[in-house]
Each structure stands twice: as structure tokens, then as C-alpha cells.
Amino acid sequence: MAINVNTVYQTVLLILNKEQRGYITPDEFNKTATQVQLDIFEQYFDDLNQQLRVPQADVDYADRQMNIDEKISIFKAIGPCVFNVNNFSLPIIDSISGATVVYNDNPATNEVAFYKLGTVTYTSDNGNQVELQRLQRNDFYNIQTSPLTKSTKDFPTYLYEGNKIFVRPTGIVSNVEASFLRKPLNIKWAFTVGQQGQYVYDPSSNSQNFELESSEQVNVILRILQYSGIIIRDTQIIQAASAEIQQNEVNKKS
């Protein structure tokens, strides 16, 4: 379940205004919230890498590797690759959501931004799906020089450079698909202006909630408060939020 953007914004305003510390505008909130969501999203990969090096509890809901992977799974996508003369382009459509995939940081409505390439597969004429092995440039070209090591349709390989996928053997020109991670959608607290000039939340006007799991709500609010303290130049807010974030990180990893 996603985190409601209005709940977060109102909570942040309540905390900031409790002692008349300051105020952040909807535009400041949207930009800050988008950055916070991306910070948390990117932290998942460092956390997962760390958890892969330690034993896990074999208990429901206590397996940290599985829990982190579930948080990341929201952003998993897959789509067909299109052949262009001598290479495949990355997916332009997310087959799961139907959204167009863009390769910049400013996706529009019905678009998602590409983040990281996952698995590349090839479906042969007989319907078998084969995973392509990713190689570095030297290996990719060198293995083709020997009949014993060169790529075949049963053991295909690829080189990923410049947002292009170069596949060997060259006879593979279709039926290639790639899984990938997309970036979280930009946060938007949409509003109308009331009779007194106040901002009124408008959920019907392209508002965008956080895509993170609801368990991240406290983390989201604390991190937004941390940035807000910088915006309104309140060191107390920065210190209090930073201390709480640090303690939560220690608790997660202990």
C-alpha cells in the first residue's frame, strides 16, 4: 500500500509549525519528497548487498533479504527490445504497466524512467527461453574467435553499452526481452487556491503518492523534515531528524 502524499505533507507542516519554526511551499515539498523517495530507493541496493553477506533468519517476515527485495519489487519492469541494424534498443514499453519507458529524469504522465538493467532473455523458435550472459567488452569479442567458446543460440551473450544491447550470435534479431528497474515516479502534492489564498489539496489533479511501502512512512517524514530544516535554516529540526534517522538505521542493521 502506497504512502499518501497529503498525509505526509500535513504531518510535516504540523511538526514545522508547532512552534512556528517555518513553512515549506507545495513546490518545495514536491521537490524534497521526490528526492527523499529516490534516496530511500537507492539505499535499498546497499542494504540488500549488506544483507547478502550475513545469515538470515528462517522465519516469516524476519528475512531481511526477502523484505528488501519485496520493497524493490514494486519497481520491477519488463519489456521487449527492438532490433536496430546491429544492436537492440532497451525496452520502450513496460509490459507490466503499459507505460512508455524514457531515459531521462523527467517522465511525463503515463511514462516511467529507466533505472537499471536486469536480465536479458531470448525466446527461440521452439519456444524455449534462454538467459543471455552479460560480458565485458574484451570477453565479448575474444570468445567469438574460437569455435569452442563462441556464442550460440543455446548459449547467447550480450554486451551492454550506451543504452544498447549487442547480442551474439548475430543470428538473433528478434524475441529479445529485458527486465529492468524503473525509478519511482516524481511526487506531486497537487492543489487549488482557496478563497483566502490558501493551498487546498486536490487529489484529482494529477497528484502522485509515494510508491514506497507504507512501512517507510516514518522514514519518509523524518528525511523530509531533515531537508526542510535546511530550507528554513533551522538546525534543531536538522539535528533531531538526523539523530532519529541514524537510530533507525542502527536498529535495522543490528
KEKE-3310 file (N, C-alpha, C; in steps of 0.2 Angstrom, whole numbers, plus 5000, padded with zeros to 4 digits):
npx = (5004:5003:5011:5002:5002:4997:4995:5008:5013:5004:5008:5021:5020:5013:5022:5033:5026:5022:5029:5030:5041:5043:5039:5036:5033:5021:5028:5041:5040:5036:5048:5057:5052:5052:5066:5069:5062:5069:5081:5079:5075:5087:5095:5091:5098:5111:5108:5103:5114:5122:5115:5116:5128:5127:5120:5103:5087:5077:5062:5046:5042:5054:5065:5077:5083:5073:5063:5068:5069:5056:5052:5059:5053:5042:5046:5050:5051:5047:5051:5050:5064:5070:5076:5089:5098:5112:5111:5101:5088:5085:5070:5055:5043:5035:5030:5022:5015:5011:5016:5026:5043:5056:5072:5077:5076:5064:5050:5034:5016:5010:5022:5038:5053:5069:5080:5089:5097:5091:5089:5092:5084:5081:5069:5068:5064:5058:5051:5058:5065:5079:5092:5103:5120:5129:5143:5159:5168:5180:5180:5168:5171:5182:5179:5172:5182:5185:5180:5176:5172:5164:5148:5132:5115:5110:5118:5118:5126:5129:5133:5133:5131:5131:5117:5113:5110:5121:5120:5126:5125:5125:5114:5103:5089:5077:5064:5069:5070:5070:5072:5070:5074:5063:5063:5056:5041:5039:5035:5020:5011:4996:4986:4973:4969:4962:4949:4954:4967:4974:4983:4974:4972:4971:4967:4962:4969:4980:4989:5002:5006:5018:5027:5033:5033:5021:5027:5037:5034:5037:5051:5051:5045:5054:5065:5061:5059:5072:5078:5069:5073:5085:5080:5072:5082:5084:5092:5089:5079:5085:5095:5088:5080:5090:5096:5086:5085:5097:5097:5087:5092:5103:5095:5089:5100:5106)
npy = (4994:5011:5026:5040:5055:5067:5065:5064:5077:5085:5081:5085:5099:5101:5097:5106:5119:5119:5125:5137:5137:5137:5136:5126:5127:5120:5117:5116:5106:5095:5094:5091:5079:5070:5069:5063:5051:5045:5044:5034:5023:5021:5017:5005:4995:4996:4991:4978:4972:4972:4963:4951:4946:4941:4929:4924:4925:4911:4914:4918:4935:4940:4938:4948:4950:4945:4954:4967:4964:4963:4976:4982:4976:4983:4991:4984:4980:4975:4972:4971:4971:4980:4977:4985:4987:4983:4980:4979:4990:4997:4992:5000:5001:4997:4981:4977:4988:4995:5008:5020:5019:5030:5038:5048:5060:5066:5060:5060:5061:5044:5039:5030:5031:5024:5014:5004:4990:4973:4956:4949:4940:4927:4921:4906:4899:4887:4890:4890:4898:4907:4913:4927:4929:4941:4950:4958:4970:4965:4951:4949:4950:4942:4929:4925:4922:4908:4892:4884:4892:4902:4911:4904:4900:4893:4896:4911:4928:4944:4962:4977:4993:5011:5012:5002:4985:4973:4958:4941:4925:4934:4930:4931:4941:4945:4943:4946:4950:4961:4963:4975:4989:5002:5020:5028:5036:5054:5064:5072:5084:5090:5105:5117:5135:5142:5153:5162:5162:5151:5135:5122:5105:5094:5080:5075:5081:5076:5072:5063:5050:5043:5029:5020:5007:5006:5005:5013:5025:5033:5035:5042:5054:5059:5061:5071:5081:5083:5088:5099:5107:5112:5120:5130:5134:5129:5123:5114:5106:5099:5092:5085:5077:5070:5063:5054:5047:5041:5033:5024:5018:5011:5002:4994:4987:4980)
npz = (5000:4995:5001:5007:4999:5004:5018:5022:5019:5027:5040:5040:5039:5051:5061:5058:5060:5073:5083:5077:5068:5054:5036:5022:5005:4993:4981:4985:4994:4985:4977:4987:4993:4982:4980:4993:4992:4981:4987:4997:4990:4982:4993:4996:4988:4993:5006:5003:4997:5008:5017:5010:5014:5026:5038:5037:5046:5047:5046:5045:5039:5045:5037:5031:5018:5009:5013:5009:4995:4992:4994:4983:4973:4968:4959:4948:4931:4914:4897:4879:4868:4854:4838:4830:4816:4820:4834:4849:4855:4871:4881:4876:4881:4896:4899:4910:4916:4905:4902:4894:4892:4897:4896:4904:4918:4919:4918:4910:4911:4911:4909:4913:4921:4916:4926:4930:4921:4921:4919:4903:4890:4878:4867:4859:4842:4845:4856:4868:4882:4885:4895:4892:4893:4901:4896:4898:4887:4882:4884:4877:4864:4862:4865:4853:4844:4844:4840:4850:4861:4856:4855:4855:4849:4859:4870:4872:4871:4878:4876:4885:4882:4881:4882:4873:4868:4863:4854:4853:4846:4830:4823:4830:4830:4835:4847:4859:4876:4890:4908:4920:4931:4936:4939:4954:4953:4951:4965:4969:4976:4973:4970:4973:4974:4988:4994:5003:4998:5002:5000:4994:4995:4981:4976:4964:4954:4946:4956:4965:4974:4986:4981:4989:5001:5014:5026:5026:5030:5041:5040:5028:5032:5042:5034:5025:5034:5038:5027:5026:5037:5032:5022:5029:5037:5050:5063:5074:5069:5059:5066:5076:5067:5060:5070:5073:5061:5060:5071:5068:5057:5063:5071:5061:5056:5066)
capx = (5000:5007:5010:4998:5006:4994:4996:5015:5014:5001:5012:5027:5018:5011:5028:5036:5023:5020:5032:5031:5048:5044:5034:5038:5028:5020:5033:5047:5038:5036:5055:5061:5049:5054:5072:5069:5059:5074:5087:5077:5075:5094:5098:5089:5103:5116:5105:5102:5121:5125:5112:5118:5134:5126:5115:5096:5083:5072:5056:5041:5043:5060:5070:5078:5084:5067:5059:5071:5068:5049:5052:5061:5049:5037:5049:5052:5048:5050:5048:5053:5069:5069:5082:5091:5103:5117:5110:5094:5087:5082:5063:5052:5037:5034:5024:5018:5010:5009:5019:5031:5049:5060:5079:5079:5074:5058:5045:5028:5011:5010:5029:5042:5060:5073:5085:5095:5096:5091:5090:5090:5082:5079:5065:5070:5059:5054:5048:5062:5068:5086:5095:5109:5126:5132:5150:5163:5170:5186:5177:5163:5174:5188:5176:5170:5187:5186:5174:5174:5169:5159:5141:5127:5108:5108:5122:5120:5129:5127:5137:5128:5135:5127:5110:5112:5112:5124:5119:5129:5127:5121:5108:5097:5087:5071:5062:5074:5066:5074:5069:5074:5071:5062:5064:5050:5038:5040:5030:5016:5005:4993:4982:4970:4970:4956:4946:4959:4974:4977:4983:4969:4974:4967:4969:4960:4973:4987:4993:5006:5008:5024:5027:5036:5028:5018:5031:5043:5031:5041:5057:5050:5043:5060:5070:5059:5060:5079:5079:5065:5077:5090:5076:5070:5088:5083:5097:5086:5075:5090:5098:5083:5078:5096:5098:5081:5086:5103:5095:5083:5097:5106:5091:5088:5106:5108)
capy = (5000:5017:5031:5045:5062:5073:5063:5066:5084:5088:5079:5089:5105:5101:5097:5113:5125:5118:5131:5142:5136:5139:5133:5124:5128:5114:5116:5114:5099:5091:5093:5087:5072:5066:5067:5058:5044:5042:5042:5028:5018:5019:5014:4998:4991:4995:4987:4971:4970:4971:4958:4945:4944:4939:4924:4927:4921:4907:4915:4923:4942:4942:4938:4954:4950:4945:4960:4972:4963:4965:4984:4984:4973:4987:4995:4979:4980:4970:4974:4969:4975:4981:4976:4991:4985:4978:4980:4980:4996:4995:4992:5007:5000:4992:4977:4976:4994:4998:5014:5022:5020:5036:5038:5054:5061:5069:5057:5064:5056:5038:5037:5029:5032:5018:5015:4999:4984:4967:4950:4949:4934:4926:4915:4903:4897:4882:4892:4889:4905:4907:4919:4929:4930:4948:4950:4964:4971:4961:4945:4948:4949:4937:4922:4924:4920:4901:4888:4881:4897:4907:4911:4901:4902:4889:4900:4918:4933:4951:4967:4982:4999:5016:5010:4997:4978:4970:4951:4936:4926:4939:4927:4933:4948:4946:4939:4948:4954:4963:4965:4981:4993:5009:5024:5030:5042:5060:5065:5078:5087:5095:5109:5123:5140:5144:5160:5166:5162:5146:5130:5116:5098:5092:5073:5073:5084:5073:5071:5057:5047:5040:5022:5016:5003:5010:5004:5018:5032:5037:5036:5047:5060:5061:5063:5077:5086:5084:5093:5105:5111:5116:5125:5135:5136:5128:5117:5110:5101:5095:5088:5080:5072:5066:5058:5049:5043:5037:5027:5019:5014:5006:4997:4990:4983:4977)
capz = (5000:4995:5007:5005:4999:5008:5025:5024:5019:5033:5046:5040:5041:5058:5065:5057:5063:5080:5087:5072:5065:5047:5032:5015:5000:4989:4976:4989:4997:4980:4975:4993:4993:4976:4982:4998:4989:4977:4992:5001:4984:4981:4999:4996:4985:4998:5011:5001:4997:5015:5020:5007:5017:5033:5038:5038:5050:5043:5050:5041:5040:5048:5032:5028:5011:5006:5014:5005:4988:4991:4993:4977:4968:4966:4953:4943:4925:4909:4890:4873:4865:4847:4834:4825:4812:4823:4841:4852:4860:4878:4881:4876:4884:4901:4898:4916:4917:4899:4902:4890:4896:4895:4898:4907:4925:4920:4915:4910:4913:4908:4907:4918:4919:4917:4931:4930:4918:4924:4915:4896:4888:4871:4866:4852:4838:4848:4862:4874:4884:4887:4898:4889:4898:4900:4896:4897:4881:4880:4884:4872:4857:4862:4865:4847:4840:4845:4839:4856:4865:4853:4857:4851:4851:4865:4875:4869:4876:4876:4878:4886:4882:4878:4882:4868:4869:4857:4855:4849:4839:4826:4820:4835:4828:4837:4853:4865:4881:4896:4914:4922:4937:4934:4945:4957:4950:4955:4970:4967:4980:4968:4974:4970:4978:4991:4994:5007:4995:5004:4996:4996:4992:4975:4974:4957:4949:4944:4962:4964:4981:4987:4979:4994:5005:5020:5032:5026:5031:5047:5037:5023:5036:5045:5029:5023:5040:5038:5021:5027:5041:5028:5018:5033:5041:5057:5065:5078:5065:5056:5071:5078:5062:5058:5075:5073:5056:5062:5076:5064:5053:5068:5073:5055:5054:5072)
cpx = (5004:5006:5007:5002:5003:4995:5003:5016:5010:5005:5018:5026:5016:5017:5032:5033:5021:5023:5034:5038:5048:5038:5038:5032:5027:5025:5040:5046:5039:5044:5058:5058:5051:5061:5073:5067:5065:5080:5085:5077:5082:5097:5096:5094:5109:5114:5105:5109:5124:5122:5114:5124:5133:5120:5108:5092:5077:5065:5052:5042:5049:5066:5072:5080:5078:5063:5062:5069:5060:5048:5054:5057:5044:5039:5051:5048:5051:5047:5052:5058:5068:5075:5083:5098:5108:5116:5103:5094:5084:5074:5060:5045:5037:5028:5019:5013:5008:5012:5025:5038:5054:5067:5081:5075:5067:5052:5038:5022:5011:5017:5033:5049:5065:5078:5091:5093:5096:5094:5088:5089:5080:5075:5066:5063:5054:5051:5052:5065:5074:5089:5102:5114:5129:5140:5153:5166:5175:5183:5172:5166:5179:5185:5174:5175:5188:5180:5171:5170:5164:5152:5137:5120:5106:5112:5123:5123:5127:5132:5132:5132:5131:5120:5108:5114:5114:5124:5123:5126:5122:5115:5101:5095:5080:5070:5067:5070:5071:5070:5073:5070:5069:5063:5057:5047:5039:5034:5026:5010:5001:4988:4978:4971:4963:4954:4951:4966:4977:4978:4978:4971:4969:4969:4967:4964:4980:4991:4996:5008:5015:5023:5030:5031:5027:5023:5037:5040:5035:5047:5056:5049:5050:5065:5068:5060:5067:5080:5075:5069:5082:5086:5075:5076:5086:5087:5094:5082:5080:5093:5094:5081:5084:5097:5093:5082:5092:5101:5091:5087:5101:5102:5089:5094:5109:5105)
cpy = (5006:5022:5038:5052:5067:5071:5065:5074:5088:5087:5084:5096:5106:5101:5104:5119:5124:5123:5137:5143:5139:5135:5132:5124:5121:5112:5113:5107:5094:5089:5089:5080:5068:5064:5062:5051:5041:5040:5035:5022:5016:5015:5007:4993:4990:4990:4979:4968:4968:4964:4951:4942:4941:4934:4927:4922:4918:4908:4920:4930:4944:4941:4944:4955:4950:4951:4966:4971:4964:4972:4986:4982:4978:4991:4990:4980:4976:4973:4971:4974:4975:4981:4982:4990:4980:4978:4981:4986:4993:4995:4999:5007:4995:4988:4976:4982:4997:5005:5015:5022:5026:5035:5045:5055:5064:5066:5061:5059:5050:5036:5035:5029:5026:5019:5010:4992:4978:4961:4951:4942:4933:4920:4913:4901:4891:4883:4892:4896:4904:4913:4921:4931:4937:4947:4957:4965:4966:4954:4944:4947:4944:4930:4920:4921:4912:4897:4885:4885:4902:4906:4907:4903:4898:4893:4907:4922:4939:4956:4973:4989:5005:5015:5006:4990:4975:4962:4947:4930:4931:4936:4929:4940:4950:4942:4940:4952:4956:4965:4971:4984:5000:5013:5026:5036:5048:5062:5072:5079:5092:5099:5114:5129:5142:5151:5164:5165:5156:5140:5124:5110:5096:5085:5071:5076:5082:5072:5064:5055:5044:5032:5018:5012:5008:5010:5009:5025:5036:5039:5042:5054:5063:5064:5070:5082:5088:5090:5100:5110:5115:5122:5131:5137:5135:5122:5112:5104:5097:5090:5083:5075:5067:5061:5052:5044:5038:5031:5022:5015:5009:5000:4992:4985:4979:4970)
cpz = (5000:5000:5004:5005:5004:5016:5027:5024:5025:5039:5046:5042:5049:5063:5065:5061:5070:5085:5082:5069:5058:5043:5025:5011:4996:4984:4980:4992:4991:4978:4981:4993:4988:4978:4987:4996:4985:4982:4995:4996:4983:4987:4999:4993:4989:5004:5009:5000:5003:5018:5016:5010:5024:5033:5040:5042:5046:5046:5045:5043:5043:5043:5029:5021:5007:5007:5010:4997:4987:4990:4986:4971:4965:4960:4948:4937:4920:4902:4885:4870:4857:4843:4829:4822:4815:4831:4843:4856:4866:4877:4880:4879:4890:4901:4904:4917:4911:4898:4897:4894:4893:4898:4900:4914:4925:4916:4915:4912:4908:4905:4913:4916:4921:4922:4930:4926:4922:4920:4908:4894:4881:4870:4859:4848:4841:4855:4869:4876:4887:4889:4894:4894:4896:4901:4896:4890:4878:4879:4878:4865:4857:4861:4858:4842:4840:4844:4845:4861:4862:4855:4852:4853:4858:4871:4872:4874:4873:4879:4879:4887:4878:4877:4876:4870:4863:4858:4850:4851:4835:4823:4824:4833:4831:4844:4858:4870:4887:4902:4916:4928:4934:4940:4948:4954:4954:4959:4968:4972:4976:4973:4970:4976:4981:4991:4998:5004:4998:4999:4999:4992:4987:4973:4967:4952:4948:4951:4962:4971:4980:4984:4984:4998:5011:5026:5032:5027:5036:5044:5032:5027:5039:5040:5026:5028:5040:5033:5023:5032:5038:5025:5023:5038:5049:5059:5069:5074:5062:5061:5074:5073:5060:5063:5075:5067:5057:5066:5073:5060:5057:5070:5067:5054:5060:5072)
residu = (MET:ALA:ILE:ASN:VAL:ASN:THR:VAL:TYR:GLN:THR:VAL:LEU:LEU:ILE:LEU:ASN:LYS:GLU:GLN:ARG:GLY:TYR:ILE:THR:PRO:ASP:GLU:PHE:ASN:LYS:THR:ALA:THR:GLN:VAL:GLN:LEU:ASP:ILE:PHE:GLU:GLN:TYR:PHE:ASP:ASP:LEU:ASN:GLN:GLN:LEU:ARG:VAL:PRO:GLN:ALA:ASP:VAL:ASP:TYR:ALA:ASP:ARG:GLN:MET:ASN:ILE:ASP:GLU:LYS:ILE:SER:ILE:PHE:LYS:ALA:ILE:GLY:PRO:CYS:VAL:PHE:ASN:VAL:ASN:ASN:PHE:SER:LEU:PRO:ILE:ILE:ASP:SER:ILE:SER:GLY:ALA:THR:VAL:VAL:TYR:ASN:ASP:ASN:PRO:ALA:THR:ASN:GLU:VAL:ALA:PHE:TYR:LYS:LEU:GLY:THR:VAL:THR:TYR:THR:SER:ASP:ASN:GLY:ASN:GLN:VAL:GLU:LEU:GLN:ARG:LEU:GLN:ARG:ASN:ASP:PHE:TYR:ASN:ILE:GLN:THR:SER:PRO:LEU:THR:LYS:SER:THR:LYS:ASP:PHE:PRO:THR:TYR:LEU:TYR:GLU:GLY:ASN:LYS:ILE:PHE:VAL:ARG:PRO:THR:GLY:ILE:VAL:SER:ASN:VAL:GLU:ALA:SER:PHE:LEU:ARG:LYS:PRO:LEU:ASN:ILE:LYS:TRP:ALA:PHE:THR:VAL:GLY:GLN:GLN:GLY:GLN:TYR:VAL:TYR:ASP:PRO:SER:SER:ASN:SER:GLN:ASN:PHE:GLU:LEU:GLU:SER:SER:GLU:GLN:VAL:ASN:VAL:ILE:LEU:ARG:ILE:LEU:GLN:TYR:SER:GLY:ILE:ILE:ILE:ARG:ASP:THR:GLN:ILE:ILE:GLN:ALA:ALA:SER:ALA:GLU:ILE:GLN:GLN:ASN:GLU:VAL:ASN:LYS:LYS:SER)
# end
